Amino acid sequence: MHSHRHGKSHVTRPVGNKTPTWVKQGAEELKSLTVKLAKEGLTPSQIGTMLRDEYGVPLAKPVMGISIGEVLTQAKMAPKVPEDLQNLVEKAKRVQKHLDAHKSDRKNVRSLELIEAKIYRLSKYYKRIGTLPKDFKYTAIVAQLS
């Protein structure tokens, strides 16, 4: 989004929405496994990675019929703040901690501005679709630096 690379780098997703023949688990078994992994404290992306690497499920949605996030929402185990937004907030905190130690690092002030722009954009989207409460507010760290 804020780079000059035009988004060319990406992982090739499996072709088609059919369940592969080598997947031995059924939909209910995968749903219960997803809930069990969430109880162990794994995030939805970590659950997807574990299903792919250890259980041979390339994509969970074609097998289960719904996404991992929807399974966790139905089980009332979905995180309060969506994972991508939470990761951006943690990244902003790490950059802020770096800037506290290195006051003259102007390039990372700019990167913090870009991270916070992404946070504002994502939080606006999640408020609109109802995932986040309307009163959710992210306070800017960049304003404190100037």
Residue pairs with C-beta under 8 A, 6 or more apart in sequence:
1 118
2 114
2 117
2 118
13 59
14 20
14 58
14 59
16 62
17 61
17 62
18 62
19 62
19 63
20 58
22 56
23 56
23 57
23 58
23 63
24 56
25 33
25 55
25 57
25 63
26 63
27 63
27 64
27 65
30 51
30 55
30 57
30 60
30 63
30 64
31 64
31 71
33 51
33 55
34 47
34 51
34 60
34 64
34 68
34 71
34 72
35 71
35 72
35 75
35 77
37 46
37 47
37 50
38 44
38 47
38 72
38 75
38 77
39 77
42 50
43 79
43 83
44 68
44 69
44 72
44 79
44 83
45 83
47 68
48 60
48 68
51 57
51 60
52 58
57 63
60 67
60 68
60 71
61 67
61 68
64 71
66 74
69 78
72 78
72 79
79 86
81 89
81 132
82 122
82 126
82 131
82 132
84 122
85 119
85 122
85 123
85 126
85 132
88 115
88 118
88 119
88 122
89 119
89 138
91 115
92 112
92 115
92 116
92 119
92 141
95 108
95 111
95 112
95 115
96 112
96 141
98 105
98 108
99 105
99 108
99 109
99 112
99 145
102 108
109 142
109 145
112 141
112 142
112 145
113 142
116 138
116 140
116 141
116 142
119 138
120 138
123 132
123 136
123 138
126 132
126 136
127 133
127 134
127 136
